[in-house]
Amino acid sequence: MKQNREFQFVYKRGKSAHAHSLVLFYLPSAYDKKIGYTASKKVGNAVVRNRSKRRLRALFTEYSAQINSGQYVLVAKAAISKTSYESLKQEYKKVLTKAGVITHDKRSTS
């Protein structure tokens, strides 16, 4: 997802799930997964914002096999820059579970 109208569509029509360091906006669909990442200037300067988006991208890649198809927007909150990767990983999984977009399989994801 790259265009502003795609993000706005998910913001307006989708649902959200919040955590301390991130917000997940999601819109279930029967098509493939589409994902967008964003971080406002409240997160920090460009270096910090890009690092935050890279961390979110890594988490999505790690869990992509378990995530249902749909459109997703991950928004980094200001607290993400002070959150460890392990804590962020736990928050991410909690948000996915709260949103009901993750399918649990029998293999371990540790």
C-alpha positions, 0 to 999 in steps of 0.5 A: 500500500503506497497511495494516500487513498488506500490508507484513507480507505482502511482508516475510514472503513476498517476497524482498529486495535490499539497497543502501547506502541502501535495501532493496527487498522484492518479491513478483512477481504477475500483478496491478498494481503496489503500492508502499509506502515506509517509513523508521524513526526511525533515518533521522532526524526526521519531516522527514528521513524524509518527505524520504527517502520523497519521494525514493524515490517520485520514483525509483519514478515515474521507473522505473515503466514499466520495473518489472514488476507485483508488490508492492514495499516500499522501505525507507530506510536511515539512509545515505539522508539523506547520499546524493545523488540521483544516487547514490541513483538508481544504487543504485535501478537496481542493486537493481532489476536485482539483484532482476530486476524491471526490464525494459530497453527501448531508450530511454534513462532518463538 
